[in-house]
C-alpha cells in the first residue's frame, strides 16, 4: 500500500511537525518552557478550576444516566454484532491501557503522602489515614473512568453503529455534519495525536526512573541518565516487536500477562499483610468513598481557599486523565465492538474501579499500617524523598521482598511496553484516517518516535515541561468532550426512536400466511436447509421479489436499487438526510440443536437460514420458505416502520405535535 493511501496527510504531517517543534523547544530551553507552561497551567487551575470540576461532574452524571437509561440496550455495532474479545481479554486490556502503570507508581506513595500531609486532618492520625484512602479512591475511581468512557463510548458508537471512522472527529458528526472531514476534524484528530504522544512519552520517561530504581535496588545498577535512556530504547524495541504481532497477539497477550502478575502481587501482599484488617478497610474505604462522593465531586475549597492543594492534586489528576482520554478512549473503543452500551459502561466504569480500590487498599493501608503501628519510618522517608523507589522499599516490610520486587519490576516493564504498543496503535489509527489495516511500518514509526521523544527530553531535562503542557492542554479538550456528550445524546435519542419504531410499531394491514398450506409451512419449520437450498431460495424467490418491489418504488419516483453480494442480497433506498432504508437477506449458518434431530440427511450438523438484516443490523428472523408475496409484504412492512421512525424523529426534533 502506498504512503498516500495509508495516512491522512493533514493529520500525519501536522502531528509530526508539532511533535518535533515541541521536543525541540523542550530540549533546547527546558527551564524556560517549563516555566511558561507551568504559568499557563497555574492560570487554568486558578481561573478555570471550577470548569474542570464541573466538567468532570457532568461527564460522570452523563455516563451513569446513559448506563441506566433505555440507551443502554443499544449495541456498539449492528444489532447482530458479537464481542470481538472475551471478558478476560477485554478487562485486561482496559486495565493495562487505562492506569495499570499508575497503580504501580502510586499504589503505595499516594496514600502515604495524604497520610503525612492531609488537607483536612491532623497529619499521621487515624483520621488522616481514613482521609488518605478516601482521597486516593476519589482520584483513581469512577471519575477517571467516566472521563475515559465519554471519549471511548462516543468513538465506539459512531464508528461501529454509524460506520464513521474510529476517530475523535466522528463524535462531533451530529453537531457539524460532514464538516468533520474538513479542517475542524483534522484539528481535533491532531490534538488527540499530540495528547497521546506527549502522554505516553512522558510516562515512558518518568517510568524508567522507577525501573532504574528497581534495578538499582535489586542488582545495584547505577541510577543515571544513560542507563535510563538505555531502558527506554529496550522498552521501545520490545514494544516494536509487539507491534509486529498485532493487537490480537501483542497487546492482548501482554495485557493478560500484566493482569495475571498484578493479581499474584495483590494476593501475596493481602495474605502476608494484615489480611483481616485490609478486608475490613476495603469495605469501609469503599463505603466512605461512596458516602462522600457528591461532596468531593463538587468540592473546590471555595471557602478555605486551598488552591495549592487542589491544584496540586485533584485538578492535576483531572487534567491528566482528560489529556490521556483521546489515547485511552480510542484504545478502549478499538477493543469494545459488539457489546451493548450498558455492558460496555459497566465494564469500563465499575470493574476497573473495583480492582483499583482493592489494589489501593491492599498496598496503601498496608503501608500506612507499617508506618503507624510498626515504626516503618523508613517508608515515609522514602515516599517523601523519591516516589519511584517507594514500592521497592515497601516490599522490605514483607517476606520474600526480593521476589516481590522482581515481580513488580517485571510488571512495571510490561506495563510500559503495553502503553507504548497501544499508544502507537492509537496514533497510527488517528493519523491514517481510521484505517485499522494500515501498514505495520506506521505503527513501528510511532513506537520508535515515542522512545526518541522520551530519550531526548530525559537527557535535556524537558520531560517535566512536556508533562505540564499535556496537562495544561486538557482545558480545550474538556470543551470538546462536553460537545461529545451533547452529540452522543442527540444520536442515541434518534437511534432509540428508530429501534422503538421498528420493534413496537405494528402496521394496520396484517399480512398473513393464509395462502400457504399449513403442512407446507410445517415442513419448512422442521427442515434443516443446506447452504445450497438457501442460496437457491435467494436466487429464485427472494431476489425476484426485491427486484419487483424496487421497480415499484422507481415508478413512483423513489430511487432504489437491488445489490447482489456473496451469500446475500440487499434492497436499498438511499437517503441524504437520514440513514438509508435497507432490507437485506443474508445466509447464516447454525448448529442443529433440536434434540429430535442430530444431523441432516447428508451427515452435516449445520443448517442455514435466510435472515433479515436492516440498516442497523440483523433482526434474527428467518424468511426461508416464504413465497414472493410474503417477501414483498415483509419489505413493505419494514418500510412502513422506517417511515414511522422518520415521522417520529422529525416530530421529536422539530417540535411537531404528538
C-alpha positions in Angstrom: 0.0 0.0 0.0 1.4 3.4 -0.9 2.0 6.1 1.8 -0.7 8.4 0.4 -3.3 5.7 0.7 -2.4 4.7 4.2 -2.1 8.0 6.0 -4.2 11.1 6.3 -1.7 13.8 5.3 -3.1 16.8 7.1 -3.1 15.0 10.4 0.1 12.9 9.9 2.4 15.7 8.8 0.9 18.3 11.1 1.4 16.0 14.1 5.0 15.1 13.2 5.8 18.8 12.7 4.3 19.9 16.0 5.8 17.0 17.9 9.3 17.8 16.6 8.7 21.5 17.4 7.6 20.8 21.0 10.5 18.4 21.6 12.9 21.0 20.2 11.6 23.7 22.5 11.5 21.3 25.5 15.1 20.1 24.8 16.6 23.5 24.0 15.0 25.6 26.6 13.7 23.1 29.2 13.5 25.5 32.2 12.0 28.4 30.3 9.5 26.1 28.6 8.5 24.5 31.9 8.1 28.0 33.5 5.8 29.2 30.6 3.7 26.0 30.6 3.6 25.9 34.4 2.3 29.5 34.4 -0.4 28.6 31.9 -1.3 25.5 34.0 -1.5 27.6 37.2 -3.7 30.2 35.5 -6.0 27.5 34.3 -6.2 26.0 37.8 -6.8 29.4 39.4 -9.3 30.8 37.0 -10.8 27.8 35.3 -10.5 25.2 38.1 -14.3 25.4 38.6 -14.7 24.4 35.0 -12.6 21.3 35.4 -14.6 20.2 38.5 -17.9 21.0 36.9 -17.0 19.3 33.6 -15.8 16.1 35.2 -19.0 16.0 37.3 -21.1 16.4 34.1 -19.2 13.5 32.5 -19.9 11.2 35.5 -23.6 12.1 35.7 -24.0 11.7 31.9 -22.3 8.3 31.7 -24.3 7.0 34.7 -27.5 8.3 33.0 -26.7 6.6 29.7 -25.8 3.3 31.6 -29.1 3.0 33.5 -31.3 4.5 30.8 -33.0 2.8 27.8 -30.0 3.8 25.7 -28.0 1.1 27.5 -29.7 -1.6 25.3 -28.2 -0.2 22.1 -25.3 -2.2 20.7 -21.9 -0.8 19.7 -22.3 -2.2 16.3 -25.1 -3.8 14.3 -27.9 -5.4 16.3 -26.4 -8.8 15.5 -22.8 -8.0 16.4 -20.9 -10.1 18.9 -18.0 -9.0 21.1 -14.5 -9.3 19.5 -12.8 -10.3 22.7 -13.7 -12.4 25.8 -14.4 -10.7 29.1 -11.0 -11.7 30.4 -9.0 -10.3 27.5 -11.2 -7.2 27.3 -10.9 -6.3 31.0 -7.2 -7.0 30.9 -6.7 -4.6 28.0 -8.9 -1.9 29.7 -6.8 -2.3 32.9 -3.4 -2.1 31.1 -4.2 0.8 28.9 -6.1 2.8 31.4 -4.0 3.2 34.5 -2.1 0.0 35.3 1.2 1.6 35.5 -0.1 4.4 37.7 -1.2 1.8 40.3 2.4 0.5 40.4 3.8 4.0 40.8 1.3 5.5 43.2 -0.3 2.4 45.0 2.0 2.9 48.0 3.1 6.5 47.5 -0.2 8.4 47.3 -2.0 7.0 50.4 1.2 7.6 52.4 1.6 11.2 51.1 -2.0 12.0 52.0 -1.5 10.4 55.4 1.6 12.6 56.0 0.0 15.8 54.7 -3.8 15.6 54.6 -5.8 18.7 53.6 -8.4 18.5 56.3 -7.0 16.5 59.2 -4.0 16.4 61.6 -1.1 14.6 59.9 -0.3 11.0 60.9 -3.5 10.4 62.8 -6.3 7.8 62.4 -8.5 10.5 60.8 -5.6 11.3 58.4 -5.4 7.6 57.5 -9.2 7.4 56.7 -9.0 10.6 54.7 -5.9 9.4 52.8 -7.8 6.4 51.5 -10.9 8.4 50.6 -8.9 11.0 48.7 -6.9 8.2 46.9 -10.1 6.4 45.9 -11.6 9.7 44.7 -8.6 10.5 42.4 -8.4 6.9 41.0 -12.1 5.9 41.0 -15.1 6.2 38.7 -14.4 9.9 37.8 -11.3 9.0 35.9 -13.0 6.1 34.1 -16.0 8.3 33.4 -13.7 10.7 31.6 -12.3 7.8 29.5 -15.8 6.4 28.9 -17.1 9.7 27.4 -14.5 9.5 24.6 -14.5 5.7 24.3 -18.3 5.4 24.0 -18.6 8.3 21.5 -15.9 6.8 19.3 -17.2 3.2 19.5 -20.8 4.2 18.9 -20.3 6.4 15.9 -17.7 4.1 14.4 -19.4 0.7 14.9 -23.0 1.9 14.8 -22.9 4.6 12.1 -19.9 3.4 10.1 -17.9 6.6 10.7 -14.1 6.4 11.1 -12.8 5.4 14.6 -11.6 9.0 15.2 -12.4 11.7 17.8 -13.8 13.9 15.0 -16.6 11.4 14.4 -18.1 12.2 17.8 -18.9 15.7 16.5 -20.9 14.5 13.5 -24.4 15.2 15.0 -23.3 18.8 15.6 -21.3 19.8 12.5 -22.2 17.0 10.0 -19.9 16.4 7.0 -17.6 19.2 8.2 -15.9 16.6 10.4 -14.0 15.6 7.3 -12.5 19.1 6.9 -10.2 21.4 8.9 -12.1 21.1 12.1 -11.9 17.3 12.1 -8.2 17.4 11.2 -7.5 19.8 14.1 -9.4 17.6 16.6 -7.5 14.4 15.5 -4.1 16.3 15.5 -4.8 17.4 19.0 -5.6 13.8 20.0 -2.3 12.7 18.5 -0.3 15.3 20.4 -2.0 14.4 23.7 -1.3 10.7 23.1 2.3 11.2 22.1 3.1 13.6 24.9 1.3 11.4 27.5 2.9 8.1 26.5 6.4 9.7 26.0 6.4 11.5 29.4 5.0 8.4 31.2 7.7 6.4 29.5 10.4 8.9 30.5 9.2 9.1 34.1 8.5 5.4 34.3 12.1 4.4 33.5 13.0 6.2 36.7 11.1 3.6 38.6 12.6 0.8 36.6 16.0 2.2 37.2 15.3 2.5 40.9 14.2 -1.2 40.9 17.3 -2.4 39.1 19.4 -0.3 41.5 17.6 -1.9 44.5 17.9 -5.4 43.1 21.1 -5.5 41.2 23.0 -2.3 42.1 22.6 -0.9 38.6 23.6 2.8 38.8 20.9 5.5 38.6 21.8 7.9 35.8 20.5 9.3 32.6 22.4 6.9 30.3 21.0 3.8 32.0 17.5 5.3 31.7 18.0 6.1 28.0 19.1 2.5 27.5 16.0 1.3 29.3 13.8 3.5 27.0 15.5 2.0 24.0 15.0 -1.5 25.2 11.3 -0.9 26.1 10.7 0.7 22.7 12.3 -2.2 20.9 10.2 -4.7 22.8 7.1 -2.6 22.0 8.1 -2.6 18.4 8.2 -6.5 18.4 4.8 -6.5 20.0 3.6 -4.1 17.2 4.6 -6.7 14.6 2.5 -9.3 16.5 -0.6 -7.1 16.1 -3.4 -6.3 18.5 -4.8 -9.8 19.0 -1.4 -11.3 19.8 0.8 -8.4 21.0 -1.3 -6.1 23.2 -3.8 -8.8 24.2 -1.3 -11.3 25.4 0.8 -8.7 27.2 -2.3 -7.3 28.9 -3.3 -10.7 30.1 0.2 -11.2 31.4 0.0 -7.8 33.2 -3.3 -8.6 34.9 -2.0 -12.1 35.9 1.2 -10.7 37.5 -0.8 -7.9 39.2 -3.2 -10.4 40.7 -0.4 -12.5 42.0 1.3 -9.5 43.6 -2.0 -8.3 45.1 -2.8 -11.7 46.6 0.7 -12.1 48.1 0.5 -8.7 49.8 -3.0 -9.4 51.0 -2.0 -12.7 52.5 1.2 -11.6 54.2 -0.1 -8.2 55.2 -2.7 -7.6 57.9 -5.3 -9.6 56.0 -8.4 -9.2 58.1 -7.7 -5.5 58.7 -7.3 -5.0 55.0 -10.6 -6.6 54.1 -12.3 -4.5 56.8 -10.6 -1.4 55.4 -11.6 -2.3 51.8 -15.3 -2.4 52.8 -15.0 0.8 55.0 -13.0 2.7 52.4 -15.5 1.9 49.7 -18.4 3.0 51.9 -16.6 6.2 52.9 -15.9 6.9 49.2 -19.5 6.4 48.2 -20.9 8.4 51.1 -18.6 11.4 50.3 -18.7 11.2 46.5 -21.2 14.1 45.9 -19.4 16.5 48.2 -15.9 15.6 46.9 -17.1 15.8 43.3 -18.1 19.4 43.6 -15.5 20.5 46.2 -13.4 23.4 45.2 -12.4 24.6 48.7 -14.1 27.8 47.8 -14.3 28.9 51.4 -11.0 27.6 52.7 -9.1 28.6 49.5 -6.7 25.7 49.5 -5.6 26.4 45.9 -2.2 24.8 46.3 -3.6 21.5 47.5 -6.5 21.2 45.0 -4.3 22.4 42.2 -1.5 20.0 43.0 -3.8 17.0 43.4 -7.4 16.9 42.2 -7.2 19.4 39.3 -3.8 17.9 38.3 -5.4 14.5 38.1 -8.5 15.7 36.3 -6.2 17.4 33.7 -4.1 14.3 33.4 -7.0 12.0 32.8 -8.5 14.4 30.3 -5.3 14.8 28.4 -5.0 11.0 28.3 -8.6 10.4 27.2 -8.0 10.6 23.5 -5.4 7.8 23.8 -7.2 5.6 26.3 -10.6 6.3 24.9 -9.6 5.4 21.3 -7.9 2.2 22.5 -10.9 1.1 24.6 -13.2 1.8 21.7 -10.9 -0.2 19.4 -11.4 -3.4 21.5 -15.1 -3.0 22.5 -17.1 -3.7 19.3 -20.2 -5.8 19.8 -21.1 -5.0 23.4 -24.2 -3.2 24.5 -23.7 0.3 25.8 -24.8 -0.9 29.3 -22.4 -3.8 29.3 -19.6 -1.5 27.9 -20.1 1.1 30.6 -20.3 -1.4 33.5 -17.1 -2.9 32.2 -15.3 0.4 31.8 -16.7 2.3 34.8 -17.1 -0.3 37.6 -14.8 -3.3 37.0 -11.5 -1.4 36.8 -12.6 0.9 39.6 -13.3 -2.0 41.9 -9.9 -3.6 41.2 -8.3 -0.2 41.7 -10.0 0.2 45.1 -8.8 -3.2 46.2 -5.3 -2.5 45.0 -5.1 0.8 46.7 -6.5 -0.6 49.9 -4.1 -3.6 50.0 -1.0 -1.6 49.2 -1.9 1.8 50.8 -3.4 0.5 54.0 -0.6 -2.0 54.5 2.0 0.9 54.1 0.1 3.2 56.4 -0.2 0.3 59.0 3.5 -0.3 58.8 4.2 3.4 59.5 1.5 3.8 62.2 1.9 0.5 64.1 5.3 -1.0 63.2 7.6 2.0 63.2 8.4 1.9 59.4 9.6 5.5 59.3 12.0 4.5 56.5 8.9 4.0 54.3 7.6 7.5 54.9 11.1 8.9 54.3 11.3 7.0 51.0 8.0 8.3 49.8 8.9 11.9 50.7 12.4 11.6 49.1 11.8 9.5 45.9 8.4 8.2 44.9 10.0 5.9 42.3 11.7 3.8 44.9 8.7 3.7 47.3 7.3 0.4 46.1 10.6 -1.4 46.5 11.2 0.0 50.0 7.6 -1.1 50.8 8.5 -4.7 50.0 11.2 -4.6 52.6 8.3 -4.8 55.1 7.2 -8.1 53.5 8.6 -11.6 53.4 10.3 -12.7 50.1 11.0 -9.0 49.4 13.5 -9.7 46.6 11.0 -12.0 44.8 8.2 -9.4 45.2 10.5 -6.6 43.9 11.4 -8.7 40.9 7.8 -9.5 40.0 7.0 -5.8 40.5 9.9 -4.7 38.2 8.7 -7.2 35.5 5.2 -5.8 35.9 6.3 -2.2 35.5 8.3 -3.1 32.4 5.4 -5.0 30.8 3.0 -2.2 31.6 5.3 0.3 29.8 5.6 -2.0 26.8 1.8 -2.3 26.7 1.4 1.5 27.0 3.9 2.1 24.2 2.4 -0.5 21.9 -1.2 0.6 22.4 -0.1 4.2 22.1 1.5 3.6 18.7 -1.6 1.6 17.7 -3.9 4.6 18.6 -1.6 7.2 17.0 -1.4 5.2 13.8 -5.2 4.9 13.8 -5.5 8.7 14.2 -3.0 9.6 11.5 -4.3 7.0 9.0 -7.9 8.3 8.9 -9.1 5.4 11.0 -7.6 2.7 8.7 -7.3 -0.3 11.0 -5.4 -2.3 8.4 -2.6 0.3 7.9 0.9 -0.9 7.1 2.9 -2.1 10.1 5.7 0.3 9.4 3.5 3.2 10.5 3.0 1.7 14.0 6.7 0.9 14.2 7.4 4.5 13.3 5.3 5.9 16.1 6.6 3.3 18.6 10.2 4.3 17.9 9.3 8.1 17.8 7.8 7.7 21.3 11.2 6.3 22.5 13.1 9.1 20.8 10.9 11.8 22.3 11.2 10.4 25.8 15.0 9.9 25.5 15.8 13.4 24.1 13.7 15.1 26.7 15.0 13.0 29.5 18.6 13.9 28.6 17.7 17.6 28.2 15.6 17.8 31.4 12.5 18.7 29.4 10.2 15.9 30.4 8.5 17.9 33.2 7.8 20.7 30.7 6.2 18.3 28.3 4.1 16.8 31.1 3.0 20.2 32.1 1.9 21.3 28.6 0.0 18.0 28.2 -2.0 18.7 31.4 -2.5 22.4 30.5 -3.9 21.3 27.2 -6.7 19.5 29.0 -8.9 22.5 29.2 -9.6 22.9 25.4 -10.2 19.2 25.1 -12.6 19.3 28.1 -14.7 21.7 26.0 -14.6 19.2 23.1 -15.7 16.4 25.4 -18.7 18.4 26.5 -19.7 18.7 22.8 -19.1 15.0 22.5 -21.7 14.4 25.3 -24.2 16.6 23.5 -23.7 15.0 20.1 -23.8 11.5 21.6 -27.1 12.2 23.4 -28.7 13.5 20.2 -27.6 10.5 18.3 -28.6 8.0 21.0 -32.0 9.6 21.2 -32.5 9.3 17.5 -31.3 5.7 17.5 -33.7 4.8 20.2 -36.6 6.3 18.3 -35.6 4.2 15.3 -35.3 1.0 17.3 -38.6 1.6 19.2 -40.4 2.3 15.9 -39.2 -0.9 14.3 -39.9 -3.0 17.4 -43.2 -1.6 18.6 -45.0 -0.1 15.6 -47.4 -2.5 14.0 -48.9 -1.9 10.6 -52.7 -1.6 10.4 -52.6 -4.1 7.5 -51.8 -7.5 8.8 -50.1 -9.8 6.3 -50.8 -13.5 6.9 -49.7 -16.8 5.6 -53.1 -18.0 4.7 -52.1 -18.7 1.1 -49.6 -21.3 2.3 -50.8 -24.7 3.2 -50.1 -25.2 6.9 -48.4 -28.6 6.3 -46.1 -26.9 3.7 -45.2 -24.3 6.4 -44.6 -27.1 8.9 -42.3 -28.8 6.5 -40.1 -25.6 6.5 -40.1 -25.3 10.2 -38.9 -28.9 10.9 -36.4 -29.0 8.0 -32.7 -28.1 8.2 -31.9 -26.4 4.8 -28.5 -26.7 3.4 -26.5 -23.7 2.1 -27.4 -24.6 -1.4 -31.1 -24.7 -0.5 -31.0 -21.2 0.9 -28.8 -19.9 -2.0 -31.4 -21.3 -4.4 -34.2 -19.6 -2.4 -32.4 -16.2 -2.6 -31.9 -16.5 -6.4 -35.3 -17.9 -7.4 -37.7 -16.3 -4.8 -36.2 -13.5 -2.8 -34.2 -11.6 -5.5 -37.1 -11.5 -8.0 -39.3 -10.3 -5.2 -36.9 -7.5 -4.3 -36.5 -6.5 -7.9 -40.2 -6.3 -8.2 -40.6 -4.0 -5.2 -37.6 -2.0 -6.4 -39.3 -1.4 -9.8 -42.5 -0.3 -8.0 -40.6 2.3 -5.9 -38.7 3.5 -9.0 -42.0 4.0 -10.9 -43.2 6.2 -8.0 -40.1 8.4 -8.4 -38.2 7.0 -5.4 -34.7 5.9 -6.2 -34.0 2.4 -5.2 -31.6 -0.5 -6.1 -31.0 -4.2 -5.5 -27.5 -5.3 -4.7 -26.4 -8.9 -5.0 -23.4 -9.9 -2.9 -21.8 -13.2 -1.8 -24.4 -15.1 0.2 -26.7 -12.1 0.5 -29.0 -9.7 -1.4 -29.9 -6.1 -0.4 -32.7 -3.7 -1.3 -31.6 -0.1 -0.7 -33.4 3.2 -0.8 -30.8 5.9 -0.3 -31.5 9.0 1.8 -29.4 12.2 2.1 -30.9 13.4 5.4 -31.3 10.1 7.3 -29.9 6.6 7.3 -30.7 4.6 4.1 -33.6 2.2 4.2 -32.0 -1.3 3.8 -33.8 -4.6 3.6 -31.3 -7.4 3.2 -31.3 -11.2 3.3 -28.2 -13.0 4.4 -27.3 -16.7 4.6 -26.3 -17.6 8.1 -25.1 -21.0 9.4 -26.2 -22.6 12.7 -25.5 -25.8 14.5 -28.5 -28.1 14.9 -29.8 -28.0 18.5 -33.1 -29.8 18.0 -32.9 -32.9 20.3 -35.1 -34.9 18.0 -32.7 -34.4 15.0 -29.0 -34.8 15.4 -27.9 -34.3 11.8 -29.4 -33.7 8.4 -29.6 -36.3 5.7 -26.0 -36.0 4.4 -24.4 -36.2 7.9 -23.9 -32.4 8.3 -24.6 -30.9 11.7 -25.2 -27.4 10.5 -28.2 -25.9 8.8 -28.8 -22.5 7.2 -31.3 -19.6 7.4 -32.2 -16.6 5.3 -32.2 -13.9 7.9 -33.4 -10.3 7.5 -30.9 -7.5 8.0 -31.9 -3.9 8.2 -29.6 -0.8 8.1 -28.9 -1.1 11.9 -28.3 -4.9 11.9 -29.8 -8.3 11.9 -33.3 -8.9 13.1 -32.9 -12.6 13.9 -35.9 -13.9 12.0 -35.8 -16.3 9.0 -37.8 -15.9 5.8 -36.7 -19.3 4.3 -39.8 -20.8 2.7 -41.7 -17.5 2.2 -43.2 -17.0 -1.2 -42.7 -13.9 -3.3 -45.9 -12.3 -2.0 -44.8 -12.8 1.6 -41.3 -11.4 0.9 -43.0 -8.3 -0.7 -45.3 -7.9 2.3 -42.3 -8.1 4.7 -40.4 -5.5 2.8 -43.4 -3.1 2.7 -44.0 -3.7 6.5 -40.4 -2.9 7.3 -40.6 0.2 5.1 -43.7 1.4 6.9 -41.8 1.0 10.2 -39.0 3.0 8.6 -41.3 5.9 7.6 -42.9 5.7 11.1 -39.4 6.3 12.5 -38.8 9.3 10.1 -42.1 10.8 11.3 -41.4 10.3 15.0 -37.8 11.6 14.6 -38.9 14.7 12.7 -41.7 15.4 15.2 -39.2 15.0 18.1 -36.6 17.4 16.8 -38.9 19.9 15.0 -41.4 20.3 17.8 -44.2 18.7 16.0 -47.5 17.8 17.7 -47.6 14.4 19.3 
